[in-house]
């Protein structure tokens, strides 16, 4: 039992480290989502280069689908 007690602080340090890393990664993911959302809003705003409403709708639909894909963080 002494060995288990000796290992407990190390285990709690590992858990704390993983939790901190997970929280940091979560914040990075949220920031990336916000950035993509902002970019999407700017790209879908009215602009004279859009030929027709159909072209704008198709482009915005594709962008929105990409924005929801968390594997695309670029």
C-alpha positions as CSV (number, residue, x, y, z in Angstrom):
1,X,0.0,0.0,0.0
2,X,2.9,2.3,0.5
3,X,3.8,2.1,-3.1
4,X,0.3,3.1,-4.1
5,X,0.4,6.1,-1.8
6,X,3.7,7.1,-3.3
7,X,2.3,6.9,-6.8
8,X,-0.8,9.1,-6.1
9,X,0.9,12.5,-6.3
10,X,2.5,11.5,-9.6
11,X,-0.9,10.3,-11.0
12,X,-2.6,13.5,-9.9
13,X,0.2,15.6,-11.6
14,X,-0.5,13.7,-14.8
15,X,-4.2,14.2,-14.6
16,X,-3.7,17.9,-13.9
17,X,-1.3,18.2,-16.9
18,X,-3.7,16.4,-19.2
19,X,-6.6,18.6,-18.0
20,X,-4.5,21.8,-18.6
21,X,-3.5,20.6,-22.1
22,X,-7.1,19.7,-22.9
23,X,-8.4,23.1,-21.8
24,X,-5.7,24.8,-23.9
25,X,-6.6,22.8,-26.9
26,X,-10.2,23.5,-26.4
27,X,-9.6,27.2,-26.3
28,X,-7.5,26.9,-29.5
29,X,-10.4,25.1,-31.2
30,X,-12.9,27.7,-30.1
31,X,-10.6,30.5,-31.4
32,X,-10.2,28.7,-34.7
33,X,-14.0,28.2,-35.0
34,X,-14.6,31.9,-34.3
35,X,-12.0,32.9,-36.9
36,X,-13.6,30.7,-39.5
37,X,-17.0,32.1,-38.6
38,X,-15.8,35.6,-39.0
39,X,-14.2,34.8,-42.3
40,X,-17.4,33.1,-43.5
41,X,-19.4,36.2,-42.5
42,X,-17.0,38.5,-44.5
43,X,-17.0,36.2,-47.5
44,X,-20.8,35.9,-47.6
45,X,-21.5,39.6,-47.1
46,X,-23.0,41.4,-50.1
47,X,-20.4,42.2,-52.7
48,X,-20.5,43.4,-56.3
49,X,-18.4,40.5,-57.5
50,X,-21.2,38.0,-56.8
51,X,-22.8,37.3,-60.2
52,X,-26.1,36.0,-59.0
53,X,-27.8,35.0,-55.8
54,X,-27.5,31.3,-56.9
55,X,-23.7,31.6,-57.1
56,X,-23.5,33.3,-53.7
57,X,-25.8,30.7,-52.1
58,X,-23.7,27.8,-53.5
59,X,-20.4,29.4,-52.4
60,X,-21.8,30.2,-48.9
61,X,-23.2,26.7,-48.5
62,X,-19.8,25.2,-49.3
63,X,-18.0,27.6,-46.9
64,X,-20.5,26.9,-44.1
65,X,-20.0,23.1,-44.6
66,X,-16.2,23.6,-44.4
67,X,-16.6,25.9,-41.3
68,X,-18.4,23.1,-39.5
69,X,-15.7,20.6,-40.2
70,X,-13.4,20.7,-37.1
71,X,-10.7,18.8,-39.0
72,X,-10.1,21.8,-41.2
73,X,-8.5,24.4,-38.9
74,X,-6.5,26.3,-41.5
